[in-house]
Amino acid sequence: KQRRRQSSSHEPLALLAAATKSHWAAMAGVVGVMAQTCYGIGLAFHMLWATAAVKLTSFLPVSKRKHQEMSLYIVQMAWRLAFLFAPWMVFRPSEDYGDQWNLVRSVMADLNAEAAETGTKQKPLFILGNHTCFLDTVLAVAKLPTEVLIRCRTYMDHNLFKLPILSTICRAVGHFPVYFMSTADGVFKVDNERMVAVEKRVDEHLNDGGWLCFFPEGTMNRDPDKILPFRFGGMKRALENDAVLVMFVAHNNPQVWPRKWKVGGFPGTVHYSLRPIAPPTARAFVEMVRAEGCKEEKDMPDHEVLARRLHEIMQSEYDKLAQKAKKETSGKAVRNKSD
């Protein structure tokens, strides 16, 4: 009887706690929707004026490449402003983010000087990123140094070139369409005949001193914490051009912008970092790896070895960001409890 009385006395408290928890969850949901709506309106506004500006600059008497660079500068400004007016979306670079970019600049300067002395082609920069949602692209454009961004182009699903506003920007900046044979998830077969002309444009871009940004996973990852195996196409092109390789890695993007949602903007904190690969060029990196004598990789072609090792590096970099985010969350919980 005494136990029943004690249990009965605790029931109201349990019900109150459950009701309070449900109330705060509902409030958080409302706040999230309001934040998303505000960001969506702001993003739409900035995209509209950016599109208009890109259109207007097309009438200027400048070269095609110069117009593409101007368009990228305009888009970067628009997306940075959209972030600025959405302070509930917090983006934190790693402590050495700026230093790593300085290292990349130094490496590129040395390689360019060497190419000038030997009369050879300059090596391009390839920036590889993990892919979890549409925020990945917006974040990279907003956070890459401007002098780097304006030299970069990327591959995009050709269907994105059919969307209003976005299609105008994609064409203005000179991105490359990928013609997939199917729209099903995980199906990467492309229309080889149509891609011949696209790859020719990519070659022209690289030969003209341009750089590439792309997501080597090839698709949005349903499980962000486990980097997908890298597609081989980008690896082959990196080896063909002996590209300098760096990684732009981000953690927690889907919390702010859920996978495949057209618009994000939910409150959250995203950590991102830059990881240059050493040795810096694709061929030198594979040569170093081969020297380790890994039996499992002995019979693998170079592009497969490159994909395998770069995948390991990206996973390691992502895990570091995840651990950092976990420590920050634990620290906040401890401080809130003490308060």
C-alpha positions in Angstrom: 0.0 0.0 0.0 2.8 2.4 0.9 4.5 1.7 -2.5 1.2 2.3 -4.3 0.8 5.6 -2.4 4.4 6.7 -3.3 3.8 5.7 -6.9 0.6 7.7 -7.0 2.3 10.7 -5.5 5.0 10.6 -8.3 2.5 10.3 -11.2 1.6 14.0 -11.3 5.2 15.0 -11.3 5.9 12.6 -14.2 3.0 13.9 -16.1 4.1 17.5 -15.5 7.6 16.7 -16.7 6.3 15.0 -19.8 3.9 17.9 -20.6 6.7 20.4 -20.1 9.1 18.4 -22.4 6.3 18.2 -25.0 5.7 21.9 -24.7 9.3 22.9 -25.2 9.6 20.5 -28.2 6.6 22.1 -29.8 8.1 25.6 -29.1 11.4 24.5 -30.7 9.5 23.2 -33.7 7.8 26.6 -34.1 11.0 28.5 -33.7 12.7 26.2 -36.3 9.9 26.9 -38.9 10.1 30.6 -38.2 13.9 30.6 -38.7 13.6 28.6 -41.9 10.9 31.0 -43.3 13.0 34.0 -42.5 16.1 32.5 -44.1 14.1 31.4 -47.1 12.7 34.8 -47.7 16.2 36.4 -47.3 17.8 33.9 -49.6 15.2 34.4 -52.2 15.7 38.2 -52.1 19.4 37.9 -52.4 19.2 35.3 -55.2 16.8 37.6 -57.1 19.1 40.7 -57.0 22.1 38.5 -57.7 20.4 37.0 -60.8 19.5 40.5 -62.0 23.1 41.7 -61.5 24.5 38.7 -63.3 22.2 39.4 -66.2 23.2 43.1 -66.3 27.0 42.3 -66.3 26.5 40.1 -69.3 26.1 43.3 -71.4 29.5 44.6 -70.3 32.3 44.5 -72.9 34.4 41.9 -71.0 35.6 38.4 -71.9 33.5 35.3 -71.2 35.8 34.2 -68.4 35.8 37.7 -66.8 32.0 37.6 -66.8 32.0 34.2 -65.1 34.4 35.5 -62.4 32.2 38.6 -61.9 29.1 36.3 -61.6 30.8 34.1 -59.0 31.8 37.2 -57.0 28.2 38.4 -57.1 26.7 35.0 -56.0 29.3 34.8 -53.2 28.3 38.2 -51.9 24.6 37.3 -52.1 25.0 34.0 -50.1 27.3 35.7 -47.6 24.6 38.3 -46.9 21.9 35.6 -46.6 24.1 34.0 -43.8 24.7 37.4 -42.2 21.0 38.0 -41.7 20.4 34.5 -40.3 22.6 34.6 -37.1 20.9 31.5 -35.7 22.9 29.6 -38.3 26.4 29.4 -36.9 29.4 28.5 -39.1 32.7 27.9 -37.3 35.9 27.3 -39.1 38.7 25.2 -37.6 41.3 27.2 -35.7 43.8 26.7 -38.5 41.5 27.3 -41.5 43.2 30.6 -42.5 46.7 29.1 -42.0 45.8 26.1 -44.2 44.7 28.4 -47.0 48.0 30.3 -46.7 49.8 27.0 -47.1 47.8 26.2 -50.2 48.6 29.6 -51.7 52.3 29.0 -51.0 52.2 25.6 -52.6 50.5 26.9 -55.7 52.9 29.8 -56.0 55.9 27.4 -55.8 54.4 25.1 -58.4 53.5 28.0 -60.7 57.0 29.3 -60.5 58.4 25.8 -61.3 56.1 25.6 -64.3 57.2 29.0 -65.6 60.9 27.9 -65.3 60.3 24.6 -67.1 57.8 25.9 -69.6 55.2 23.4 -68.5 51.5 23.8 -67.8 50.5 25.0 -64.4 48.9 22.4 -62.1 45.2 23.0 -61.3 43.7 23.0 -57.8 41.0 20.5 -57.0 38.8 21.1 -54.0 37.0 18.0 -52.7 34.0 18.2 -50.3 31.7 15.8 -48.5 28.1 16.0 -49.7 25.1 15.7 -47.4 22.6 18.4 -48.5 22.2 21.6 -50.6 23.9 23.6 -47.9 27.3 22.1 -48.9 27.4 24.2 -52.1 26.2 27.4 -50.5 28.6 27.0 -47.6 31.6 26.4 -49.9 30.8 29.4 -52.1 30.3 31.6 -49.1 33.5 30.5 -47.2 36.1 29.9 -49.9 38.5 32.8 -50.4 37.2 35.0 -53.2 40.4 34.7 -55.3 40.0 30.9 -55.1 36.3 30.8 -55.8 36.4 32.8 -59.0 38.7 30.3 -60.6 36.6 27.3 -59.6 33.9 25.5 -61.6 32.0 22.4 -60.7 29.9 19.6 -62.2 26.1 19.8 -61.7 23.1 17.6 -62.5 21.8 18.9 -65.8 18.3 19.1 -64.3 19.4 21.9 -62.0 20.0 24.0 -65.2 16.2 23.9 -65.7 15.3 25.6 -62.4 14.3 29.2 -62.4 16.9 31.7 -61.1 19.4 28.9 -60.3 19.7 28.0 -64.0 20.6 31.6 -64.9 23.4 31.6 -62.3 24.7 28.2 -63.2 25.1 29.2 -66.9 26.6 32.6 -66.0 29.3 31.2 -63.8 30.2 28.4 -66.3 29.4 25.3 -64.4 29.4 21.9 -66.2 26.2 19.8 -66.6 26.2 16.1 -66.0 23.7 14.2 -68.1 22.6 11.2 -66.1 20.7 8.4 -67.8 18.4 8.0 -64.7 17.1 10.1 -61.9 17.0 7.2 -59.4 19.2 7.5 -56.3 22.5 5.7 -56.6 22.3 5.4 -60.4 25.4 7.2 -61.9 25.4 6.0 -65.5 25.8 9.0 -67.8 25.0 9.8 -71.4 28.5 9.3 -72.7 27.7 10.9 -76.1 26.4 14.1 -74.5 29.3 14.2 -72.0 32.0 14.4 -74.7 31.2 18.0 -75.3 31.1 18.7 -71.6 34.5 17.1 -70.9 35.9 19.1 -73.7 34.8 22.3 -72.0 36.3 21.1 -68.7 39.6 20.5 -70.5 39.5 24.0 -71.9 38.8 25.4 -68.5 41.7 23.6 -66.8 44.1 24.4 -69.7 43.1 28.1 -69.3 44.2 28.1 -65.6 40.9 27.1 -64.1 40.3 24.9 -61.0 37.6 22.4 -60.1 35.4 21.9 -57.0 33.4 18.7 -56.7 31.9 16.1 -54.4 33.8 12.8 -54.9 31.0 10.8 -53.3 28.9 11.6 -56.3 25.6 11.9 -54.5 24.0 13.2 -51.3 25.0 10.9 -48.4 22.1 9.5 -46.4 24.4 8.8 -43.5 26.6 11.9 -43.1 28.8 10.3 -40.4 30.1 7.7 -42.9 31.7 9.1 -46.0 30.6 7.2 -49.1 33.2 5.5 -51.4 34.7 8.0 -53.9 33.7 7.8 -57.6 36.6 7.2 -59.9 35.9 9.8 -62.5 37.2 12.7 -60.5 40.2 10.7 -59.4 41.2 9.9 -63.0 41.0 13.5 -63.9 43.1 14.5 -60.9 45.8 12.1 -62.0 45.6 13.2 -65.7 46.2 16.8 -64.6 48.4 16.0 -61.6 46.2 18.3 -59.6 46.9 19.8 -56.3 44.4 18.3 -53.9 42.7 19.9 -50.9 39.5 19.0 -48.9 36.8 21.3 -47.7 35.0 19.3 -45.0 31.8 20.3 -43.1 30.0 18.7 -40.2 26.3 19.0 -39.2 25.0 20.6 -42.4 21.8 18.5 -42.5 20.7 19.9 -39.1 20.6 23.4 -40.6 19.5 22.3 -44.1 17.9 18.8 -44.2 18.8 16.5 -47.0 17.0 17.2 -50.3 15.0 20.1 -48.8 14.7 23.0 -51.2 15.4 25.5 -48.5 17.1 25.2 -45.1 17.7 27.8 -42.4 17.1 25.9 -39.2 19.1 26.9 -36.1 22.3 25.0 -35.6 26.1 25.0 -35.6 28.2 23.9 -38.5 31.9 23.2 -38.2 34.1 23.2 -41.3 37.8 22.9 -42.1 40.4 22.8 -44.9 42.8 19.8 -45.3 45.6 20.1 -47.9 46.9 16.7 -49.1 50.6 16.0 -48.8 52.4 15.5 -51.0 50.2 18.2 -52.7 49.9 16.7 -56.2 47.8 13.6 -57.1 50.7 11.7 -58.8 53.2 12.4 -56.0 50.6 11.3 -53.4 50.0 8.0 -55.2 53.7 7.5 -55.6 54.2 8.0 -51.8 51.3 5.6 -51.1 52.8 2.9 -53.4 56.1 3.2 -51.6 54.3 2.0 -48.4 53.9 -1.4 -50.0 50.3 -2.1 -49.0 49.6 -5.6 -50.3 45.9 -4.9 -50.7 46.6 -2.0 -53.1 49.3 -3.8 -55.1 47.1 -4.7 -58.0 44.8 -1.6 -57.8 45.0 1.0 -60.6 46.3 4.4 -59.5 42.9 6.1 -59.6 41.4 3.4 -57.2 44.3 3.8 -54.8 43.9 7.6 -54.9 40.1 7.2 -54.2 40.7 4.8 -51.3 43.3 6.9 -49.6 41.6 10.2 -50.0 38.4 8.7 -48.7 40.3 7.7 -45.5 41.6 11.2 -45.1 38.2 12.8 -45.6 36.6 10.4 -43.0 39.4 11.2 -40.5 38.9 15.0 -41.0 35.1 14.6 -40.6 35.5 12.6 -37.4 37.7 15.4 -36.0 35.0 17.9 -36.6 32.3 15.6 -35.2 34.4 15.1 -32.0 34.9 18.9 -31.7 31.1 19.5 -32.0 30.5 16.8 -29.4 32.8 18.4 -26.9 31.2 21.8 -27.4 27.7 20.3 -26.9 28.9 18.5 -23.7 30.5 21.7 -22.4 27.3 23.6 -22.9 25.3 21.0 -21.1 27.6 21.1 -18.1 27.5 24.9 -18.0 23.7 24.9 -18.2 23.4 22.3 -15.5 25.7 24.3 -13.2 23.7 27.5 -13.8 
